[in-house]
């Protein structure tokens, strides 16, 4: 799975909630990975914007401080 490709698809093509659901569990599993974490965050943000869900800020490491 190429994260940059998924980000591009989410930003430039018709990306539905069904499309996002197919990726969600895999992305959440890899979000803590040092190598792929930022790419996963980018895909989740692009998918969130494409499906009109609120954007989540991943600037803090503690989930309690994430903003919607």
N, CA, C and O atoms as a Tinker XYZ file with bonds, in Angstrom:
   272  protein
     1  N      0.851000   -1.165000    0.000000    73     2
     2  CA     0.000000    0.000000    0.000000    64     1     3
     3  C      0.904000    1.238000    0.000000    63     2     4     5
     4  O      1.717000    1.414000    0.907000    81     3
     5  N      0.764000    2.074000   -0.993000    73     3     6
     6  CA     1.531000    3.312000   -1.082000    64     5     7
     7  C      0.707000    4.441000   -0.482000    63     6     8     9
     8  O     -0.352000    4.798000   -0.998000    81     7
     9  N      1.199000    4.985000    0.592000    73     7    10
    10  CA     0.448000    6.012000    1.306000    64     9    11
    11  C      0.321000    7.299000    0.494000    63    10    12    13
    12  O     -0.714000    7.965000    0.543000    81    11
    13  N      1.353000    7.646000   -0.239000    73    11    14
    14  CA     1.294000    8.855000   -1.067000    64    13    15
    15  C      0.225000    8.700000   -2.140000    63    14    16    17
    16  O     -0.491000    9.653000   -2.447000    81    15
    17  N      0.116000    7.514000   -2.706000    73    15    18
    18  CA    -0.904000    7.249000   -3.723000    64    17    19
    19  C     -2.302000    7.356000   -3.139000    63    18    20    21
    20  O     -3.204000    7.906000   -3.769000    81    19
    21  N     -2.480000    6.833000   -1.940000    73    19    22
    22  CA    -3.791000    6.920000   -1.295000    64    21    23
    23  C     -4.156000    8.363000   -0.980000    63    22    24    25
    24  O     -5.315000    8.756000   -1.118000    81    23
    25  N     -3.181000    9.148000   -0.562000    73    23    26
    26  CA    -3.435000   10.565000   -0.302000    64    25    27
    27  C     -3.850000   11.263000   -1.591000    63    26    28    29
    28  O     -4.793000   12.054000   -1.596000    81    27
    29  N     -3.151000   10.974000   -2.678000    73    27    30
    30  CA    -3.479000   11.578000   -3.970000    64    29    31
    31  C     -4.897000   11.202000   -4.410000    63    30    32    33
    32  O     -5.651000   12.059000   -4.871000    81    31
    33  N     -5.259000    9.928000   -4.268000    73    31    34
    34  CA    -6.599000    9.492000   -4.647000    64    33    35
    35  C     -7.675000   10.178000   -3.810000    63    34    36    37
    36  O     -8.706000   10.596000   -4.337000    81    35
    37  N     -7.436000   10.289000   -2.522000    73    35    38
    38  CA    -8.416000   10.926000   -1.636000    64    37    39
    39  C     -8.594000   12.408000   -1.956000    63    38    40    41
    40  O     -9.694000   12.948000   -1.835000    81    39
    41  N     -7.511000   13.059000   -2.362000    73    39    42
    42  CA    -7.569000   14.492000   -2.636000    64    41    43
    43  C     -8.113000   14.815000   -4.022000    63    42    44    45
    44  O     -8.699000   15.881000   -4.209000    81    43
    45  N     -7.937000   13.928000   -4.999000    73    43    46
    46  CA    -8.233000   14.284000   -6.379000    64    45    47
    47  C     -9.356000   13.499000   -7.045000    63    46    48    49
    48  O     -9.753000   13.833000   -8.161000    81    47
    49  N     -9.872000   12.480000   -6.401000    73    47    50
    50  CA   -10.923000   11.666000   -7.009000    64    49    51
    51  C    -12.094000   11.515000   -6.045000    63    50    52    53
    52  O    -12.023000   11.930000   -4.888000    81    51
    53  N    -13.167000   10.918000   -6.540000    73    51    54
    54  CA   -14.349000   10.687000   -5.727000    64    53    55
    55  C    -14.012000    9.655000   -4.655000    63    54    56    57
    56  O    -13.896000    8.466000   -4.950000    81    55
    57  N    -13.861000   10.096000   -3.442000    73    55    58
    58  CA   -13.455000    9.248000   -2.325000    64    57    59
    59  C    -14.600000    9.210000   -1.333000    63    58    60    61
    60  O    -14.848000   10.186000   -0.625000    81    59
    61  N    -15.296000    8.089000   -1.278000    73    59    62
    62  CA   -16.490000    7.971000   -0.437000    64    61    63
    63  C    -16.142000    7.408000    0.945000    63    62    64    65
    64  O    -15.007000    7.013000    1.208000    81    63
    65  N    -17.145000    7.385000    1.808000    73    63    66
    66  CA   -16.963000    6.811000    3.130000    64    65    67
    67  C    -16.649000    5.320000    3.009000    63    66    68    69
    68  O    -15.883000    4.785000    3.810000    81    67
    69  N    -17.232000    4.645000    2.020000    73    67    70
    70  CA   -16.948000    3.229000    1.797000    64    69    71
    71  C    -15.471000    3.033000    1.467000    63    70    72    73
    72  O    -14.844000    2.094000    1.957000    81    71
    73  N    -14.921000    3.905000    0.648000    73    71    74
    74  CA   -13.490000    3.843000    0.330000    64    73    75
    75  C    -12.648000    4.028000    1.586000    63    74    76    77
    76  O    -11.667000    3.317000    1.796000    81    75
    77  N    -13.037000    4.982000    2.410000    73    75    78
    78  CA   -12.300000    5.256000    3.641000    64    77    79
    79  C    -12.382000    4.075000    4.604000    63    78    80    81
    80  O    -11.400000    3.757000    5.276000    81    79
    81  N    -13.536000    3.426000    4.678000    73    79    82
    82  CA   -13.706000    2.282000    5.574000    64    81    83
    83  C    -12.780000    1.123000    5.207000    63    82    84    85
    84  O    -12.300000    0.402000    6.082000    81    83
    85  N    -12.534000    0.949000    3.907000    73    83    86
    86  CA   -11.650000   -0.128000    3.456000    64    85    87
    87  C    -10.222000    0.059000    3.969000    63    86    88    89
    88  O     -9.504000   -0.920000    4.173000    81    87
    89  N     -9.816000    1.292000    4.174000    73    87    90
    90  CA    -8.449000    1.593000    4.576000    64    89    91
    91  C     -8.280000    1.851000    6.066000    63    90    92    93
    92  O     -7.177000    1.746000    6.603000    81    91
    93  N     -9.357000    2.182000    6.713000    73    91    94
    94  CA    -9.289000    2.711000    8.070000    64    93    95
    95  C     -8.543000    1.806000    9.053000    63    94    96    97
    96  O     -7.658000    2.285000    9.763000    81    95
    97  N     -8.866000    0.541000    9.112000    73    95    98
    98  CA    -8.240000   -0.324000   10.118000    64    97    99
    99  C     -6.737000   -0.486000    9.867000    63    98   100   101
   100  O     -5.949000   -0.487000   10.813000    81    99
   101  N     -6.340000   -0.622000    8.601000    73    99   102
   102  CA    -4.911000   -0.742000    8.292000    64   101   103
   103  C     -4.153000    0.531000    8.638000    63   102   104   105
   104  O     -3.038000    0.473000    9.158000    81   103
   105  N     -4.756000    1.680000    8.351000    73   103   106
   106  CA    -4.089000    2.945000    8.636000    64   105   107
   107  C     -3.951000    3.178000   10.139000    63   106   108   109
   108  O     -2.910000    3.640000   10.607000    81   107
   109  N     -4.983000    2.862000   10.877000    73   107   110
   110  CA    -4.944000    3.055000   12.333000    64   109   111
   111  C     -3.885000    2.144000   12.957000    63   110   112   113
   112  O     -3.217000    2.541000   13.911000    81   111
   113  N     -3.726000    0.940000   12.434000    73   111   114
   114  CA    -2.701000    0.025000   12.946000    64   113   115
   115  C     -1.297000    0.567000   12.721000    63   114   116   117
   116  O     -0.407000    0.320000   13.534000    81   115
   117  N     -1.082000    1.298000   11.639000    73   115   118
   118  CA     0.260000    1.766000   11.286000    64   117   119
   119  C      0.540000    3.201000   11.710000    63   118   120   121
   120  O      1.641000    3.699000   11.470000    81   119
   121  N     -0.405000    3.874000   12.323000    73   119   122
   122  CA    -0.227000    5.296000   12.631000    64   121   123
   123  C      0.879000    5.519000   13.665000    63   122   124   125
   124  O      1.503000    6.581000   13.669000    81   123
   125  N      1.133000    4.558000   14.529000    73   123   126
   126  CA     2.184000    4.696000   15.536000    64   125   127
   127  C      3.566000    4.309000   15.035000    63   126   128   129
   128  O      4.553000    4.477000   15.751000    81   127
   129  N      3.646000    3.797000   13.824000    73   127   130
   130  CA     4.914000    3.373000   13.243000    64   129   131
   131  C      5.768000    4.592000   12.903000    63   130   132   133
   132  O      5.276000    5.559000   12.322000    81   131
   133  N      7.027000    4.543000   13.262000    73   131   134
   134  CA     7.923000    5.679000   13.007000    64   133   135
   135  C      8.111000    5.925000   11.511000    63   134   136   137
   136  O      8.194000    7.075000   11.079000    81   135
   137  N      8.177000    4.876000   10.733000    73   135   138
   138  CA     8.431000    5.007000    9.307000    64   137   139
   139  C      7.194000    5.471000    8.536000    63   138   140   141
   140  O      7.307000    6.286000    7.621000    81   139
   141  N      6.031000    4.967000    8.894000    73   139   142
   142  CA     4.810000    5.236000    8.128000    64   141   143
   143  C      3.803000    6.133000    8.833000    63   142   144   145
   144  O      2.749000    6.433000    8.272000    81   143
   145  N      4.101000    6.560000   10.033000    73   143   146
   146  CA     3.140000    7.324000   10.820000    64   145   147
   147  C      2.658000    8.597000   10.153000    63   146   148   149
   148  O      1.454000    8.852000   10.107000    81   147
   149  N      3.577000    9.400000    9.636000    73   147   150
   150  CA     3.180000   10.663000    9.017000    64   149   151
   151  C      2.371000   10.423000    7.743000    63   150   152   153
   152  O      1.417000   11.153000    7.472000    81   151
   153  N      2.736000    9.425000    6.970000    73   151   154
   154  CA     1.979000    9.088000    5.762000    64   153   155
   155  C      0.561000    8.665000    6.090000    63   154   156   157
   156  O     -0.379000    9.034000    5.386000    81   155
   157  N      0.400000    7.889000    7.163000    73   155   158
   158  CA    -0.937000    7.477000    7.600000    64   157   159
   159  C     -1.761000    8.679000    8.027000    63   158   160   161
   160  O     -2.949000    8.764000    7.718000    81   159
   161  N     -1.141000    9.598000    8.730000    73   159   162
   162  CA    -1.839000   10.814000    9.145000    64   161   163
   163  C     -2.289000   11.619000    7.934000    63   162   164   165
   164  O     -3.392000   12.165000    7.922000    81   163
   165  N     -1.440000   11.694000    6.921000    73   163   166
   166  CA    -1.789000   12.427000    5.705000    64   165   167
   167  C     -2.973000   11.790000    4.985000    63   166   168   169
   168  O     -3.873000   12.489000    4.518000    81   167
   169  N     -2.969000   10.461000    4.897000    73   167   170
   170  CA    -4.079000    9.761000    4.246000    64   169   171
   171  C     -5.367000    9.952000    5.039000    63   170   172   173
   172  O     -6.419000   10.214000    4.456000    81   171
   173  N     -5.294000    9.825000    6.357000    73   171   174
   174  CA    -6.489000   10.005000    7.184000    64   173   175
   175  C     -7.039000   11.423000    7.076000    63   174   176   177
   176  O     -8.254000   11.616000    7.039000    81   175
   177  N     -6.161000   12.406000    7.026000    73   175   178
   178  CA    -6.606000   13.786000    6.882000    64   177   179
   179  C     -7.268000   14.006000    5.525000    63   178   180   181
   180  O     -8.325000   14.633000    5.446000    81   179
   181  N     -6.650000   13.493000    4.449000    73   179   182
   182  CA    -7.218000   13.642000    3.110000    64   181   183
   183  C     -8.561000   12.917000    3.001000    63   182   184   185
   184  O     -9.501000   13.440000    2.403000    81   183
   185  N     -8.652000   11.723000    3.574000    73   183   186
   186  CA    -9.906000   10.978000    3.554000    64   185   187
   187  C    -10.973000   11.687000    4.367000    63   186   188   189
   188  O    -12.143000   11.708000    3.983000    81   187
   189  N    -10.579000   12.259000    5.472000    73   187   190
   190  CA   -11.512000   13.003000    6.306000    64   189   191
   191  C    -12.077000   14.212000    5.564000    63   190   192   193
   192  O    -13.277000   14.480000    5.624000    81   191
   193  N    -11.217000   14.928000    4.874000    73   191   194
   194  CA   -11.675000   16.083000    4.110000    64   193   195
   195  C    -12.539000   15.661000    2.932000    63   194   196   197
   196  O    -13.518000   16.337000    2.614000    81   195
   197  N    -12.198000   14.561000    2.282000    73   195   198
   198  CA   -12.948000   14.101000    1.118000    64   197   199
   199  C    -14.339000   13.594000    1.497000    63   198   200   201
   200  O    -15.288000   13.728000    0.725000    81   199
   201  N    -14.450000   13.016000    2.685000    73   199   202
   202  CA   -15.736000   12.480000    3.122000    64   201   203
   203  C    -16.489000   13.469000    3.994000    63   202   204   205
   204  O    -17.528000   13.131000    4.562000    81   203
   205  N    -15.981000   14.673000    4.105000    73   203   206
   206  CA   -16.593000   15.781000    4.835000    64   205   207
   207  C    -16.725000   15.533000    6.335000    63   206   208   209
   208  O    -17.636000   16.052000    6.981000    81   207
   209  N    -15.815000   14.741000    6.879000    73   207   210
   210  CA   -15.743000   14.594000    8.322000    64   209   211
   211  C    -14.773000   15.631000    8.861000    63   210   212   213
   212  O    -13.887000   16.072000    8.128000    81   211
   213  N    -14.910000   16.035000   10.114000    73   211   214
   214  CA   -14.007000   17.048000   10.658000    64   213   215
   215  C    -12.553000   16.582000   10.646000    63   214   216   217
   216  O    -12.262000   15.409000   10.884000    81   215
   217  N    -11.665000   17.499000   10.372000    73   215   218
   218  CA   -10.237000   17.198000   10.354000    64   217   219
   219  C     -9.724000   17.089000   11.788000    63   218   220   221
   220  O    -10.077000   17.898000   12.646000    81   219
   221  N     -8.911000   16.110000   12.031000    73   219   222
   222  CA    -8.339000   15.885000   13.353000    64   221   223
   223  C     -6.889000   16.328000   13.320000    63   222   224   225
   224  O     -6.145000   15.987000   12.402000    81   223
   225  N     -6.498000   17.084000   14.322000    73   223   226
   226  CA    -5.116000   17.540000   14.409000    64   225   227
   227  C     -4.307000   16.516000   15.193000    63   226   228   229
   228  O     -4.658000   16.171000   16.321000    81   227
   229  N     -3.226000   16.031000   14.594000    73   227   230
   230  CA    -2.375000   15.045000   15.237000    64   229   231
   231  C     -1.098000   15.689000   15.777000    63   230   232   233
   232  O     -0.054000   15.039000   15.822000    81   231
   233  N     -1.169000   16.948000   16.184000    73   231   234
   234  CA     0.036000   17.621000   16.642000    64   233   235
   235  C      0.469000   17.154000   18.025000    63   234   236   237
   236  O      1.663000   17.145000   18.322000    81   235
   237  N     -0.468000   16.770000   18.868000    73   235   238
   238  CA    -0.131000   16.282000   20.201000    64   237   239
   239  C     -0.055000   14.767000   20.196000    63   238   240   241
   240  O     -0.764000   14.112000   19.433000    81   239
   241  N      0.799000   14.206000   21.040000    73   239   242
   242  CA     0.942000   12.763000   21.109000    64   241   243
   243  C     -0.169000   12.118000   21.921000    63   242   244   245
   244  O     -0.432000   10.925000   21.768000    81   243
   245  N     -0.811000   12.870000   22.765000    73   243   246
   246  CA    -1.864000   12.338000   23.622000    64   245   247
   247  C     -3.214000   12.477000   22.916000    63   246   248   249
   248  O     -3.603000   13.591000   22.567000    81   247
   249  N     -3.950000   11.358000   22.693000    73   247   250
   250  CA    -5.241000   11.435000   22.017000    64   249   251
   251  C     -6.247000   12.335000   22.725000    63   250   252   253
   252  O     -7.159000   12.858000   22.086000    81   251
   253  N     -6.097000   12.522000   24.027000    73   251   254
   254  CA    -7.024000   13.372000   24.776000    64   253   255
   255  C     -6.904000   14.837000   24.345000    63   254   256   257
   256  O     -7.836000   15.617000   24.540000    81   255
   257  N     -5.766000   15.213000   23.763000    73   255   258
   258  CA    -5.540000   16.599000   23.376000    64   257   259
   259  C     -5.747000   16.848000   21.884000    63   258   260   261
   260  O     -5.552000   17.969000   21.413000    81   259
   261  N     -6.148000   15.792000   21.120000    73   259   262
   262  CA    -6.398000   15.980000   19.694000    64   261   263
   263  C     -7.619000   16.863000   19.516000    63   262   264   265
   264  O     -8.599000   16.726000   20.248000    81   263
   265  N     -7.568000   17.750000   18.568000    73   263   266
   266  CA    -8.684000   18.663000   18.333000    64   265   267
   267  C     -9.462000   18.243000   17.111000    63   266   268   269
   268  O     -8.915000   17.677000   16.165000    81   267
   269  N    -10.747000   18.529000   17.148000    73   267   270
   270  CA   -11.614000   18.220000   16.022000    64   269   271
   271  C    -12.058000   19.507000   15.390000    63   270   272
   272  O    -12.805000   19.488000   14.411000    81   271
